[in-house]
Amino acid sequence: MHYLPKYYPKFLTNWLFWVIALSFCWLTLTGKAYCYNTISFKQDSIESIPMPNKIDLTTLPIGKTFRVNHPKFTLEFFFNNRDIFGFITKREFNFGIIAHLCFFRSCQESPYDINQVVAMPQEPVSERTFFMIKLPHGLQYNFQGIEFLPIN
């Protein structure tokens, strides 16, 4: 027979409750429980990785910033496996920027591709323009590539 205290019989015997409660306490005290990392977009940062214009999203390292150099524009962005955040560091006034989200890694045309406007042509060009590309929710597929294109 197992000896149980008289005053707290259910408090000490509910071992599953204690295992779950202590594991949640342990997870919140460790640094791995938080889902946000700090990412810095510095002016002309050396830490950004130069990328070609057609980018394979499946091979990007996590927690890094990337730079796309095009003759018409230059931009830096961060990809968190769901959305894209970035700055336009240089852009010609006559041209806008469009983000072509590709179903295939090679960015060949597909009916599942989506184009989102990052900057419109003839908009005033500021020194650093922030942009955000929210990927649509509820899709049955993921995008595997992105391409930044100039528009007239």
SEFITOR-645353 format. One record per residue: x, y, z of N, C-alpha, C in turn; residue number from 1. Coordinates in steps of 0.05 Angstrom, whole numbers, plus 32768, in hexadecimal, padded with zeros to 4 digits. Example, Ala and Ser with C-alpha at 12.3 -4.5 7.8 and 13.67 -1.06 7.14 Angstrom:
<atoms>
<atom n_x="8108" n_y="7F8E" n_z="809C" ca_x="80F6" ca_y="7FA6" ca_z="809C" c_x="8108" c_y="7FBE" c_z="809C" nr="1"/>
<atom n_x="8101" n_y="7FD3" n_z="808E" ca_x="8111" ca_y="7FEB" ca_z="808F" c_x="8102" c_y="8001" c_z="809D" nr="2"/>
</atoms>
This chain:
<atoms>
<atom n_x="8011" n_y="7FE8" n_z="8000" ca_x="8000" ca_y="8000" ca_z="8000" c_x="8011" c_y="8019" c_z="8000" nr="1"/>
<atom n_x="8006" n_y="802D" n_z="7FF4" ca_x="8014" ca_y="8047" ca_z="7FF2" c_x="8009" c_y="8059" c_z="8007" nr="2"/>
<atom n_x="801B" n_y="8066" n_z="8016" ca_x="8013" ca_y="8078" ca_z="802B" c_x="800C" c_y="8093" c_z="801F" nr="3"/>
<atom n_x="7FF4" n_y="809E" n_z="8024" ca_x="7FEC" ca_y="80B8" ca_z="801A" c_x="7FE7" c_y="80CA" c_z="8032" nr="4"/>
<atom n_x="7FEF" n_y="80E3" n_z="8030" ca_x="7FE9" ca_y="80F6" ca_z="8046" c_x="7FCB" c_y="80FA" c_z="8049" nr="5"/>
<atom n_x="7FC3" n_y="8100" n_z="8061" ca_x="7FA6" ca_y="8104" ca_z="8067" c_x="7F9C" c_y="811F" c_z="805C" nr="6"/>
<atom n_x="7FAC" n_y="8133" n_z="805C" ca_x="7FA2" ca_y="814E" ca_z="8057" c_x="7FA1" c_y="8155" c_z="8039" nr="7"/>
<atom n_x="7FB3" n_y="814A" n_z="8029" ca_x="7FB5" ca_y="8151" ca_z="800D" c_x="7FB6" c_y="8137" c_z="7FFC" nr="8"/>
<atom n_x="7FA1" n_y="8128" n_z="7FFB" ca_x="7FA3" ca_y="810E" ca_z="7FED" c_x="7FA5" c_y="8111" c_z="7FCE" nr="9"/>
<atom n_x="7F95" n_y="8124" n_z="7FC2" ca_x="7F96" ca_y="8127" ca_z="7FA5" c_x="7FAD" c_y="8139" c_z="7F9C" nr="10"/>
<atom n_x="7FB6" n_y="814A" n_z="7FAD" ca_x="7FCB" ca_y="815D" ca_z="7FA6" c_x="7FE5" c_y="8150" c_z="7F9F" nr="11"/>
<atom n_x="7FED" n_y="813C" n_z="7FAE" ca_x="8007" ca_y="812E" ca_z="7FAA" c_x="8005" c_y="8117" c_z="7F97" nr="12"/>
<atom n_x="7FED" n_y="810C" n_z="7F93" ca_x="7FEB" ca_y="80F4" ca_z="7F82" c_x="7FE7" c_y="80FB" c_z="7F65" nr="13"/>
<atom n_x="7FE0" n_y="8113" n_z="7F5E" ca_x="7FDC" ca_y="811B" ca_z="7F42" c_x="7FF7" c_y="8121" c_z="7F36" nr="14"/>
<atom n_x="8007" n_y="810D" n_z="7F2F" ca_x="8022" ca_y="8110" ca_z="7F25" c_x="8023" c_y="811B" c_z="7F09" nr="15"/>
<atom n_x="800E" n_y="8115" n_z="7EF9" ca_x="800D" ca_y="8120" ca_z="7EDE" c_x="800B" c_y="813E" c_z="7EDD" nr="16"/>
<atom n_x="7FFB" n_y="8149" n_z="7EF0" ca_x="7FF9" ca_y="8166" ca_z="7EF2" c_x="8014" c_y="8172" c_z="7EF8" nr="17"/>
<atom n_x="8023" n_y="8166" n_z="7F0A" ca_x="803D" ca_y="8172" ca_z="7F12" c_x="8051" c_y="8170" c_z="7EFC" nr="18"/>
<atom n_x="8050" n_y="815A" n_z="7EEC" ca_x="8063" ca_y="8158" ca_z="7ED6" c_x="805E" c_y="816D" c_z="7EC1" nr="19"/>
<atom n_x="8045" n_y="8171" n_z="7EBA" ca_x="803E" ca_y="8186" ca_z="7EA7" c_x="8044" c_y="81A2" c_z="7EB1" nr="20"/>
<atom n_x="803D" n_y="81A7" n_z="7EC9" ca_x="8042" ca_y="81C2" ca_z="7ED5" c_x="8060" c_y="81C8" c_z="7ED6" nr="21"/>
<atom n_x="8070" n_y="81B5" n_z="7EDF" ca_x="808D" ca_y="81BA" ca_z="7EE1" c_x="809A" c_y="81BC" c_z="7EC5" nr="22"/>
<atom n_x="808F" n_y="81AE" n_z="7EB2" ca_x="809B" ca_y="81B0" ca_z="7E97" c_x="8095" c_y="81CB" c_z="7E8B" nr="23"/>
<atom n_x="807D" n_y="81D6" n_z="7E8F" ca_x="8077" ca_y="81F1" ca_z="7E86" c_x="8088" c_y="8206" c_z="7E94" nr="24"/>
<atom n_x="808C" n_y="8203" n_z="7EAD" ca_x="809E" ca_y="8216" ca_z="7EBC" c_x="80BA" c_y="8214" c_z="7EB1" nr="25"/>
<atom n_x="80C4" n_y="81FD" n_z="7EAB" ca_x="80DF" ca_y="81F9" ca_z="7EA1" c_x="80E2" c_y="8206" c_z="7E85" nr="26"/>
<atom n_x="80CD" n_y="8202" n_z="7E74" ca_x="80CE" ca_y="820E" ca_z="7E59" c_x="80CE" c_y="822C" c_z="7E59" nr="27"/>
<atom n_x="80BE" n_y="8238" n_z="7E6B" ca_x="80BD" ca_y="8255" ca_z="7E6C" c_x="80D7" c_y="8261" c_z="7E77" nr="28"/>
<atom n_x="80E6" n_y="8253" n_z="7E87" ca_x="80FE" ca_y="825D" ca_z="7E93" c_x="8116" c_y="825B" c_z="7E80" nr="29"/>
<atom n_x="8115" n_y="8249" n_z="7E6C" ca_x="812A" ca_y="8246" ca_z="7E59" c_x="8127" c_y="825A" c_z="7E43" nr="30"/>
<atom n_x="813D" n_y="8260" n_z="7E35" ca_x="813D" ca_y="8273" ca_z="7E1F" c_x="8130" c_y="8267" c_z="7E06" nr="31"/>
<atom n_x="812C" n_y="824E" n_z="7E03" ca_x="8122" ca_y="8241" ca_z="7DEB" c_x="8103" c_y="8244" c_z="7DE9" nr="32"/>
<atom n_x="80F6" n_y="824D" n_z="7DFE" ca_x="80D9" ca_y="824E" ca_z="7DFE" c_x="80CF" c_y="8267" c_z="7DEF" nr="33"/>
<atom n_x="80DF" n_y="827B" n_z="7DEB" ca_x="80D7" ca_y="8293" ca_z="7DDD" c_x="80DA" c_y="8290" c_z="7DBF" nr="34"/>
<atom n_x="80C6" n_y="829A" n_z="7DB0" ca_x="80C6" ca_y="8296" ca_z="7D93" c_x="80D1" c_y="82AD" c_z="7D84" nr="35"/>
<atom n_x="80DA" n_y="82C2" n_z="7D91" ca_x="80E4" ca_y="82DA" ca_z="7D83" c_x="8102" c_y="82DD" c_z="7D86" nr="36"/>
<atom n_x="810F" n_y="82E2" n_z="7D70" ca_x="812B" ca_y="82E9" ca_z="7D70" c_x="812E" c_y="8306" c_z="7D67" nr="37"/>
<atom n_x="8142" n_y="8314" n_z="7D71" ca_x="8146" ca_y="832F" ca_z="7D68" c_x="8156" c_y="832F" c_z="7D4E" nr="38"/>
<atom n_x="814B" n_y="833E" n_z="7D3A" ca_x="8158" ca_y="8341" ca_z="7D20" c_x="815D" c_y="835E" c_z="7D1C" nr="39"/>
<atom n_x="8174" n_y="8366" n_z="7D12" ca_x="817B" ca_y="8382" ca_z="7D0F" c_x="817F" c_y="8388" c_z="7CF1" nr="40"/>
<atom n_x="8172" n_y="839D" n_z="7CE8" ca_x="8176" ca_y="83A8" ca_z="7CCD" c_x="8187" c_y="83C1" c_z="7CD1" nr="41"/>
<atom n_x="81A0" n_y="83BF" n_z="7CCE" ca_x="81B2" ca_y="83D7" ca_z="7CD0" c_x="81B7" c_y="83E3" c_z="7CB5" nr="42"/>
<atom n_x="81BB" n_y="83FD" n_z="7CB5" ca_x="81C0" ca_y="840B" ca_z="7C9B" c_x="81DA" c_y="8400" c_z="7C90" nr="43"/>
<atom n_x="81DA" n_y="83F6" n_z="7C77" ca_x="81F1" ca_y="83EA" ca_z="7C6A" c_x="81FF" c_y="83D5" c_z="7C7B" nr="44"/>
<atom n_x="81EF" n_y="83C3" n_z="7C85" ca_x="81FA" ca_y="83AF" ca_z="7C97" c_x="820B" c_y="839B" c_z="7C87" nr="45"/>
<atom n_x="8220" n_y="8392" n_z="7C94" ca_x="8233" ca_y="837F" ca_z="7C88" c_x="8228" c_y="8363" c_z="7C8D" nr="46"/>
<atom n_x="8216" n_y="8360" n_z="7CA1" ca_x="820D" ca_y="8346" ca_z="7CA9" c_x="81F8" c_y="833A" c_z="7C96" nr="47"/>
<atom n_x="81ED" n_y="834A" n_z="7C84" ca_x="81D8" ca_y="833F" ca_z="7C72" c_x="81E6" c_y="832E" c_z="7C5C" nr="48"/>
<atom n_x="81D9" n_y="8319" n_z="7C55" ca_x="81E3" ca_y="8306" ca_z="7C42" c_x="81DA" c_y="830E" c_z="7C26" nr="49"/>
<atom n_x="81EC" n_y="8313" n_z="7C13" ca_x="81E4" ca_y="831A" ca_z="7BF8" c_x="81D7" c_y="8302" c_z="7BEA" nr="50"/>
<atom n_x="81C0" n_y="8307" n_z="7BDD" ca_x="81B1" ca_y="82F1" ca_z="7BD0" c_x="81AC" c_y="82F9" c_z="7BB3" nr="51"/>
<atom n_x="81A8" n_y="82E4" n_z="7BA2" ca_x="819F" ca_y="82EA" ca_z="7B87" c_x="8182" c_y="82F3" c_z="7B87" nr="52"/>
<atom n_x="8178" n_y="82FC" n_z="7B71" ca_x="815C" ca_y="8306" ca_z="7B70" c_x="8148" c_y="82EF" c_z="7B73" nr="53"/>
<atom n_x="814E" n_y="82D8" n_z="7B68" ca_x="813D" ca_y="82C0" ca_z="7B6C" c_x="8147" c_y="82B1" c_z="7B84" nr="54"/>
<atom n_x="8136" n_y="82B0" n_z="7B99" ca_x="813F" ca_y="82A5" ca_z="7BB2" c_x="812F" c_y="828C" c_z="7BB9" nr="55"/>
<atom n_x="813D" n_y="8277" n_z="7BC0" ca_x="8131" ca_y="825E" ca_z="7BCA" c_x="812C" c_y="8261" c_z="7BE8" nr="56"/>
<atom n_x="8112" n_y="8264" n_z="7BF0" ca_x="810B" ca_y="8268" ca_z="7C0C" c_x="8111" c_y="8251" c_z="7C1E" nr="57"/>
<atom n_x="8112" n_y="8239" n_z="7C12" ca_x="8116" ca_y="8221" ca_z="7C23" c_x="8133" c_y="821E" c_z="7C2D" nr="58"/>
<atom n_x="8146" n_y="822C" n_z="7C22" ca_x="8162" ca_y="8229" ca_z="7C2A" c_x="816C" c_y="8241" c_z="7C3A" nr="59"/>
<atom n_x="815B" n_y="8255" n_z="7C40" ca_x="8164" ca_y="826C" ca_z="7C4E" c_x="816A" c_y="8265" c_z="7C6C" nr="60"/>
<atom n_x="8181" n_y="826E" n_z="7C76" ca_x="8186" ca_y="8269" ca_z="7C93" c_x="8174" c_y="827A" c_z="7CA4" nr="61"/>
<atom n_x="816E" n_y="8270" n_z="7CBC" ca_x="815B" ca_y="827D" ca_z="7CCE" c_x="816A" c_y="8293" c_z="7CDD" nr="62"/>
<atom n_x="815D" n_y="82AA" n_z="7CE1" ca_x="8168" ca_y="82BF" ca_z="7CF1" c_x="817D" c_y="82D1" c_z="7CE3" nr="63"/>
<atom n_x="817D" n_y="82D1" n_z="7CC9" ca_x="8190" ca_y="82E2" ca_z="7CBA" c_x="8181" c_y="82F6" c_z="7CA9" nr="64"/>
<atom n_x="818E" n_y="830C" n_z="7CA2" ca_x="8183" ca_y="831F" ca_z="7C90" c_x="8190" c_y="831B" c_z="7C75" nr="65"/>
<atom n_x="8181" n_y="8321" n_z="7C60" ca_x="818B" ca_y="831C" ca_z="7C44" c_x="8189" c_y="8336" c_z="7C34" nr="66"/>
<atom n_x="819B" n_y="8339" n_z="7C21" ca_x="819B" ca_y="8351" ca_z="7C10" c_x="8198" c_y="8349" c_z="7BF3" nr="67"/>
<atom n_x="8186" n_y="8356" n_z="7BE5" ca_x="8183" ca_y="8352" ca_z="7BC8" c_x="818C" c_y="836B" c_z="7BBA" nr="68"/>
<atom n_x="81A0" n_y="8369" n_z="7BA9" ca_x="81AA" ca_y="837F" ca_z="7B99" c_x="81A0" c_y="837C" c_z="7B7D" nr="69"/>
<atom n_x="8190" n_y="838F" n_z="7B74" ca_x="8186" ca_y="838F" ca_z="7B59" c_x="818E" c_y="83AA" c_z="7B4D" nr="70"/>
<atom n_x="8192" n_y="83AC" n_z="7B32" ca_x="819A" ca_y="83C6" ca_z="7B27" c_x="8186" c_y="83DD" c_z="7B2D" nr="71"/>
<atom n_x="816D" n_y="83D7" n_z="7B32" ca_x="8159" ca_y="83EC" ca_z="7B37" c_x="8153" c_y="83F0" c_z="7B55" nr="72"/>
<atom n_x="815A" n_y="83DD" n_z="7B66" ca_x="8155" ca_y="83E0" ca_z="7B82" c_x="8168" c_y="83CE" c_z="7B93" nr="73"/>
<atom n_x="8169" n_y="83D4" n_z="7BAC" ca_x="8177" ca_y="83C3" ca_z="7BC0" c_x="8165" c_y="83C1" c_z="7BD8" nr="74"/>
<atom n_x="8162" n_y="83A9" n_z="7BE2" ca_x="8152" ca_y="83A5" ca_z="7BFA" c_x="815E" c_y="8390" c_z="7C0D" nr="75"/>
<atom n_x="8157" n_y="8393" n_z="7C26" ca_x="815F" ca_y="837F" ca_z="7C3A" c_x="8145" c_y="8374" c_z="7C46" nr="76"/>
<atom n_x="8145" n_y="8359" n_z="7C4C" ca_x="812D" ca_y="834D" ca_z="7C57" c_x="8134" c_y="8337" c_z="7C6A" nr="77"/>
<atom n_x="8120" n_y="8330" n_z="7C7A" ca_x="8122" ca_y="831A" ca_z="7C8D" c_x="810A" c_y="8308" c_z="7C88" nr="78"/>
<atom n_x="810F" n_y="82EE" n_z="7C88" ca_x="80F9" ca_y="82DA" ca_z="7C83" c_x="80F7" c_y="82C8" c_z="7C9B" nr="79"/>
<atom n_x="80DF" n_y="82C7" n_z="7CA7" ca_x="80DB" ca_y="82B7" ca_z="7CBF" c_x="80CB" c_y="829E" c_z="7CBA" nr="80"/>
<atom n_x="80CE" n_y="8293" n_z="7CA2" ca_x="80C0" ca_y="827B" ca_z="7C99" c_x="80A2" c_y="827F" c_z="7C96" nr="81"/>
<atom n_x="8098" n_y="8297" n_z="7C99" ca_x="807C" ca_y="829D" ca_z="7C95" c_x="8078" c_y="82B7" c_z="7C86" nr="82"/>
<atom n_x="8085" n_y="82CD" n_z="7C90" ca_x="8082" ca_y="82E7" ca_z="7C85" c_x="809D" c_y="82F3" c_z="7C7E" nr="83"/>
<atom n_x="809D" n_y="8309" n_z="7C6F" ca_x="80B6" ca_y="8316" ca_z="7C66" c_x="80B5" c_y="8333" c_z="7C6F" nr="84"/>
<atom n_x="80C9" n_y="833C" n_z="7C7D" ca_x="80CB" ca_y="8357" ca_z="7C87" c_x="80E6" c_y="8363" c_z="7C7C" nr="85"/>
<atom n_x="80E5" n_y="837C" n_z="7C74" ca_x="80FE" ca_y="8387" ca_z="7C6A" c_x="80FD" c_y="83A5" c_z="7C65" nr="86"/>
<atom n_x="8114" n_y="83AF" n_z="7C5B" ca_x="8118" ca_y="83CB" ca_z="7C54" c_x="8121" c_y="83CE" c_z="7C38" nr="87"/>
<atom n_x="8117" n_y="83E2" n_z="7C2A" ca_x="8121" ca_y="83E9" ca_z="7C10" c_x="8137" c_y="83FE" c_z="7C15" nr="88"/>
<atom n_x="8150" n_y="83F7" n_z="7C0F" ca_x="8165" ca_y="840A" ca_z="7C15" c_x="816B" c_y="841C" c_z="7BFD" nr="89"/>
<atom n_x="8165" n_y="8414" n_z="7BE4" ca_x="816A" ca_y="8425" ca_z="7BCD" c_x="8155" c_y="841D" c_z="7BB8" nr="90"/>
<atom n_x="814A" n_y="8431" n_z="7BAB" ca_x="8136" ca_y="842C" ca_z="7B95" c_x="8135" c_y="8443" c_z="7B83" nr="91"/>
<atom n_x="8133" n_y="843D" n_z="7B69" ca_x="812F" ca_y="8453" ca_z="7B55" c_x="8112" c_y="845C" c_z="7B56" nr="92"/>
<atom n_x="810F" n_y="8476" n_z="7B52" ca_x="80F4" ca_y="8482" ca_z="7B55" c_x="80E0" c_y="8477" c_z="7B41" nr="93"/>
<atom n_x="80E8" n_y="8471" n_z="7B28" ca_x="80D6" ca_y="8469" ca_z="7B13" c_x="80CC" c_y="844C" c_z="7B16" nr="94"/>
<atom n_x="80D9" n_y="843D" n_z="7B26" ca_x="80D3" ca_y="8420" ca_z="7B28" c_x="80C9" c_y="8419" c_z="7B43" nr="95"/>
<atom n_x="80B6" n_y="8407" n_z="7B43" ca_x="80AC" ca_y="83FB" ca_z="7B5C" c_x="80B8" c_y="83DF" c_z="7B60" nr="96"/>
<atom n_x="80B0" n_y="83D2" n_z="7B75" ca_x="80BA" ca_y="83B7" ca_z="7B7B" c_x="80A3" c_y="83A5" c_z="7B80" nr="97"/>
<atom n_x="80A4" n_y="838D" n_z="7B74" ca_x="808F" ca_y="8379" ca_z="7B78" c_x="809D" c_y="8360" c_z="7B82" nr="98"/>
<atom n_x="8090" n_y="8352" n_z="7B95" ca_x="809A" ca_y="8339" ca_z="7B9F" c_x="808A" c_y="8322" c_z="7B93" nr="99"/>
<atom n_x="8098" n_y="8311" n_z="7B84" ca_x="808B" ca_y="82FA" ca_z="7B77" c_x="8090" c_y="82E2" c_z="7B89" nr="100"/>
<atom n_x="807B" n_y="82D9" n_z="7B97" ca_x="807D" ca_y="82C1" ca_z="7BA8" c_x="8078" c_y="82A9" c_z="7B96" nr="101"/>
<atom n_x="808C" n_y="8297" n_z="7B95" ca_x="808C" ca_y="8281" ca_z="7B82" c_x="8085" c_y="8267" c_z="7B8F" nr="102"/>
<atom n_x="8075" n_y="8257" n_z="7B81" ca_x="806F" ca_y="823C" ca_z="7B8A" c_x="8087" c_y="822A" c_z="7B87" nr="103"/>
<atom n_x="8096" n_y="822E" n_z="7B71" ca_x="80AE" ca_y="821E" ca_z="7B6C" c_x="80C7" c_y="822D" c_z="7B74" nr="104"/>
<atom n_x="80DC" n_y="821E" n_z="7B7C" ca_x="80F5" ca_y="822A" ca_z="7B84" c_x="8103" c_y="823A" c_z="7B6E" nr="105"/>
<atom n_x="80FF" n_y="8231" n_z="7B55" ca_x="810C" ca_y="823F" ca_z="7B3F" c_x="80FD" c_y="8258" c_z="7B36" nr="106"/>
<atom n_x="80E6" n_y="825D" n_z="7B42" ca_x="80D5" ca_y="8274" ca_z="7B3B" c_x="80CA" c_y="8274" c_z="7B1F" nr="107"/>
<atom n_x="80C6" n_y="825C" n_z="7B15" ca_x="80B8" ca_y="825A" ca_z="7AFB" c_x="809B" c_y="825F" c_z="7AFF" nr="108"/>
<atom n_x="808D" n_y="8268" n_z="7AEB" ca_x="8071" ca_y="8270" ca_z="7AED" c_x="805F" c_y="8259" c_z="7AF5" nr="109"/>
<atom n_x="804C" n_y="825F" n_z="7B07" ca_x="803A" ca_y="824B" ca_z="7B11" c_x="801F" c_y="825A" c_z="7B17" nr="110"/>
<atom n_x="8008" n_y="824C" n_z="7B15" ca_x="7FEF" ca_y="8259" ca_z="7B1C" c_x="7FED" c_y="825E" c_z="7B3A" nr="111"/>
<atom n_x="7FFE" n_y="8252" n_z="7B4A" ca_x="7FFD" ca_y="8256" ca_z="7B67" c_x="800E" c_y="826D" c_z="7B71" nr="112"/>
<atom n_x="801D" n_y="827B" n_z="7B5F" ca_x="802E" ca_y="8291" ca_z="7B66" c_x="801D" c_y="82A9" c_z="7B6F" nr="113"/>
<atom n_x="8029" n_y="82BA" n_z="7B80" ca_x="801C" ca_y="82D2" ca_z="7B89" c_x="802F" c_y="82E9" c_z="7B85" nr="114"/>
<atom n_x="8026" n_y="8300" n_z="7B7B" ca_x="8035" ca_y="8318" ca_z="7B79" c_x="802B" c_y="832C" c_z="7B8D" nr="115"/>
<atom n_x="803D" n_y="8338" n_z="7B9D" ca_x="8036" ca_y="834D" ca_z="7BB0" c_x="8047" c_y="8365" c_z="7BAB" nr="116"/>
<atom n_x="803B" n_y="837C" n_z="7BAA" ca_x="8049" ca_y="8395" ca_z="7BA5" c_x="8057" c_y="839E" c_z="7BBF" nr="117"/>
<atom n_x="8071" n_y="83A3" n_z="7BBD" ca_x="8081" ca_y="83AC" ca_z="7BD4" c_x="8082" c_y="83CB" c_z="7BD3" nr="118"/>
<atom n_x="8087" n_y="83D6" n_z="7BBC" ca_x="8088" ca_y="83F3" ca_z="7BB9" c_x="807D" c_y="83FA" c_z="7B9D" nr="119"/>
<atom n_x="806C" n_y="840F" n_z="7B9C" ca_x="8060" ca_y="8417" ca_z="7B83" c_x="8073" c_y="842B" c_z="7B75" nr="120"/>
<atom n_x="8073" n_y="842B" n_z="7B5A" ca_x="8083" ca_y="843F" ca_z="7B4B" c_x="8078" c_y="845B" c_z="7B51" nr="121"/>
<atom n_x="8089" n_y="846F" n_z="7B4F" ca_x="8083" ca_y="848B" ca_z="7B53" c_x="807C" c_y="8492" c_z="7B70" nr="122"/>
<atom n_x="807F" n_y="847E" n_z="7B83" ca_x="807B" ca_y="8485" ca_z="7B9F" c_x="8094" c_y="8494" c_z="7BA8" nr="123"/>
<atom n_x="8092" n_y="84A5" n_z="7BBC" ca_x="80AA" ca_y="84B3" ca_z="7BC5" c_x="80BE" c_y="849E" c_z="7BD1" nr="124"/>
<atom n_x="80D7" n_y="84A2" n_z="7BCB" ca_x="80EB" ca_y="8490" ca_z="7BD5" c_x="80F7" c_y="849B" c_z="7BEE" nr="125"/>
<atom n_x="80F4" n_y="848D" n_z="7C04" ca_x="8101" ca_y="8496" ca_z="7C1D" c_x="811B" c_y="8487" c_z="7C20" nr="126"/>
<atom n_x="8129" n_y="848E" n_z="7C35" ca_x="8144" ca_y="8482" ca_z="7C39" c_x="8142" c_y="8464" c_z="7C3F" nr="127"/>
<atom n_x="812F" n_y="845C" n_z="7C50" ca_x="812B" ca_y="8440" ca_z="7C57" c_x="810D" c_y="843B" c_z="7C59" nr="128"/>
<atom n_x="8102" n_y="842D" n_z="7C47" ca_x="80E6" ca_y="8427" ca_z="7C46" c_x="80E1" c_y="840B" c_z="7C50" nr="129"/>
<atom n_x="80D1" n_y="8408" n_z="7C65" ca_x="80CB" ca_y="83ED" ca_z="7C70" c_x="80B5" c_y="83E0" c_z="7C5F" nr="130"/>
<atom n_x="80B7" n_y="83C6" n_z="7C5B" ca_x="80A2" ca_y="83B7" ca_z="7C4D" c_x="809E" c_y="839D" c_z="7C5C" nr="131"/>
<atom n_x="8086" n_y="8392" n_z="7C59" ca_x="807E" ca_y="8379" ca_z="7C65" c_x="806D" c_y="836A" c_z="7C51" nr="132"/>
<atom n_x="8074" n_y="8350" n_z="7C4D" ca_x="8065" ca_y="833F" ca_z="7C3B" c_x="8059" c_y="8329" c_z="7C4D" nr="133"/>
<atom n_x="803F" n_y="832A" n_z="7C50" ca_x="8031" ca_y="8316" ca_z="7C60" c_x="8028" c_y="8300" c_z="7C4D" nr="134"/>
<atom n_x="8030" n_y="82E8" n_z="7C52" ca_x="8028" ca_y="82D1" ca_z="7C42" c_x="800B" c_y="82CB" c_z="7C49" nr="135"/>
<atom n_x="7FFA" n_y="82C4" n_z="7C35" ca_x="7FDE" ca_y="82BE" ca_z="7C3A" c_x="7FDB" c_y="82A6" c_z="7C4D" nr="136"/>
<atom n_x="7FC7" n_y="82A8" n_z="7C5E" ca_x="7FC2" ca_y="8292" ca_z="7C71" c_x="7FAE" c_y="827F" c_z="7C65" nr="137"/>
<atom n_x="7FB0" n_y="8266" n_z="7C6D" ca_x="7F9D" ca_y="8252" ca_z="7C64" c_x="7FA3" c_y="8245" c_z="7C4A" nr="138"/>
<atom n_x="7FBB" n_y="8249" n_z="7C40" ca_x="7FC2" ca_y="823C" ca_z="7C27" c_x="7FC9" c_y="821E" c_z="7C2C" nr="139"/>
<atom n_x="7FC5" n_y="820E" n_z="7C18" ca_x="7FCC" ca_y="81F1" ca_z="7C1B" c_x="7FE9" c_y="81EC" c_z="7C12" nr="140"/>
<atom n_x="7FF8" n_y="8200" n_z="7C0B" ca_x="8013" ca_y="81FD" ca_z="7C02" c_x="8024" c_y="8214" c_z="7C0C" nr="141"/>
<atom n_x="803F" n_y="8211" n_z="7C0A" ca_x="8052" ca_y="8225" ca_z="7C12" c_x="8061" c_y="822F" c_z="7BFA" nr="142"/>
<atom n_x="8069" n_y="8248" n_z="7BFB" ca_x="8079" ca_y="8253" ca_z="7BE6" c_x="8096" c_y="824B" c_z="7BEA" nr="143"/>
<atom n_x="80A4" n_y="8244" n_z="7BD4" ca_x="80BF" ca_y="823A" ca_z="7BD6" c_x="80D3" c_y="824E" c_z="7BCB" nr="144"/>
<atom n_x="80CA" n_y="8263" n_z="7BBE" ca_x="80DD" ca_y="8276" ca_z="7BB3" c_x="80D0" c_y="8292" c_z="7BB3" nr="145"/>
<atom n_x="80E2" n_y="82A6" n_z="7BB1" ca_x="80D9" ca_y="82C2" ca_z="7BAF" c_x="80EC" c_y="82D0" c_z="7B9B" nr="146"/>
<atom n_x="80E0" n_y="82E3" n_z="7B8D" ca_x="80EF" ca_y="82F3" ca_z="7B7A" c_x="80E6" c_y="830F" c_z="7B7C" nr="147"/>
<atom n_x="80F8" n_y="8322" n_z="7B7F" ca_x="80F1" ca_y="833F" ca_z="7B80" c_x="80F6" c_y="834A" c_z="7B64" nr="148"/>
<atom n_x="80E1" n_y="8357" n_z="7B58" ca_x="80E2" ca_y="8360" ca_z="7B3D" c_x="80DB" c_y="837E" c_z="7B3C" nr="149"/>
<atom n_x="80E8" n_y="838D" n_z="7B2A" ca_x="80E0" ca_y="83AA" ca_z="7B27" c_x="80C7" c_y="83AB" c_z="7B15" nr="150"/>
<atom n_x="80B6" n_y="83BF" n_z="7B1B" ca_x="809E" ca_y="83C4" ca_z="7B0B" c_x="809E" c_y="83E1" c_z="7B02" nr="151"/>
<atom n_x="8092" n_y="83E7" n_z="7AEB" ca_x="8090" ca_y="8402" ca_z="7AE1" c_x="8076" c_y="840E" c_z="7AE9" nr="152"/>
</atoms>
